[in-house]
Amino acid sequence: MRKEDKKDTVFLNHEKIHIRQQLELVVLPFFVWYGIEFLIRWRQYGNRHMAYRHICFEREAYANEVNPDYLSKRPFWHFIKYLKNK
């Protein structure tokens, strides 16, 4: 982590959302799911960056990173909502 990242509240909130997701999936399954979904999205979009941005965990984190109260109101396993493509 870069020194300036420690003061970036949006970045920190984004990462806190990922930590919550990891805890809900008991860590290891989070990374397995993340990797499998990345591969599926990469095949779907044919582009690594688009694949990354469409992983459900990233979609939830990016959509809510500017809301400092998000985690206090977030339902359990809310990332599931972000599985569907727009």
C-alpha positions as CSV (number, residue, x, y, z in Angstrom):
1,M,0.0,0.0,0.0
2,R,1.3,3.4,-0.9
3,K,1.6,6.0,1.8
4,E,-1.0,8.3,0.2
5,D,-3.5,5.3,0.1
6,K,-3.7,5.3,3.9
7,K,-5.4,8.8,3.7
8,D,-7.7,8.0,0.8
9,T,-11.1,7.3,2.4
10,V,-12.7,6.1,-0.9
11,F,-9.8,3.6,-1.4
12,L,-10.0,2.4,2.2
13,N,-13.8,2.0,2.1
14,H,-13.4,0.0,-1.2
15,E,-11.0,-2.4,0.5
16,K,-13.1,-2.6,3.7
17,I,-16.0,-3.8,1.5
18,H,-13.7,-6.5,0.2
19,I,-12.7,-7.5,3.7
20,R,-16.4,-7.9,4.6
21,Q,-17.0,-10.0,1.5
22,Q,-14.0,-12.2,2.4
23,L,-15.2,-12.7,6.0
24,E,-18.7,-13.7,4.7
25,L,-17.1,-16.4,2.5
26,V,-14.6,-17.5,5.1
27,V,-11.7,-16.1,3.1
28,L,-10.5,-19.0,0.9
29,P,-13.8,-19.5,-1.0
30,F,-13.7,-15.7,-1.7
31,F,-10.5,-16.0,-3.7
32,V,-11.6,-19.2,-5.5
33,W,-14.9,-17.5,-6.5
34,Y,-13.0,-14.3,-7.5
35,G,-10.6,-16.3,-9.7
36,I,-13.3,-18.4,-11.4
37,E,-15.6,-15.4,-12.0
38,F,-12.6,-13.5,-13.4
39,L,-12.0,-16.3,-15.9
40,I,-15.7,-16.4,-16.8
41,R,-15.9,-12.7,-17.3
42,W,-12.7,-12.6,-19.3
43,R,-14.1,-15.2,-21.7
44,Q,-17.4,-13.2,-21.8
45,Y,-15.8,-9.8,-22.5
46,G,-12.5,-10.8,-24.1
47,N,-10.8,-8.1,-22.1
48,R,-9.0,-8.5,-18.7
49,H,-9.9,-5.0,-17.5
50,M,-13.6,-5.4,-18.4
51,A,-13.5,-8.9,-16.7
52,Y,-12.1,-7.4,-13.5
53,R,-14.6,-4.5,-13.4
54,H,-17.5,-7.0,-13.8
55,I,-16.6,-9.4,-11.0
56,C,-19.5,-9.2,-8.5
57,F,-17.2,-8.3,-5.6
58,E,-15.6,-5.4,-7.6
59,R,-19.0,-4.2,-8.8
60,E,-20.3,-4.0,-5.3
61,A,-17.1,-2.3,-4.0
62,Y,-16.9,0.3,-6.8
63,A,-20.7,1.1,-6.6
64,N,-20.5,1.8,-2.8
65,E,-16.9,3.0,-2.1
66,V,-18.0,6.6,-1.8
67,N,-20.6,5.8,0.9
68,P,-18.9,5.8,4.3
69,D,-22.0,4.3,5.9
70,Y,-22.5,1.5,3.4
71,L,-21.0,-1.3,5.6
72,S,-23.1,-0.4,8.6
73,K,-26.3,-0.9,6.5
74,R,-25.1,-3.6,4.1
75,P,-27.1,-6.9,4.1
76,F,-25.3,-10.2,4.5
77,W,-23.9,-11.6,1.1
78,H,-25.1,-8.4,-0.7
79,F,-22.5,-9.1,-3.4
80,I,-24.9,-11.7,-4.9
81,K,-27.0,-8.8,-6.2
82,Y,-24.1,-7.8,-8.4
83,L,-23.8,-11.1,-10.2
84,K,-26.4,-10.2,-12.8
85,N,-25.1,-8.3,-15.8
86,K,-26.6,-4.9,-16.5
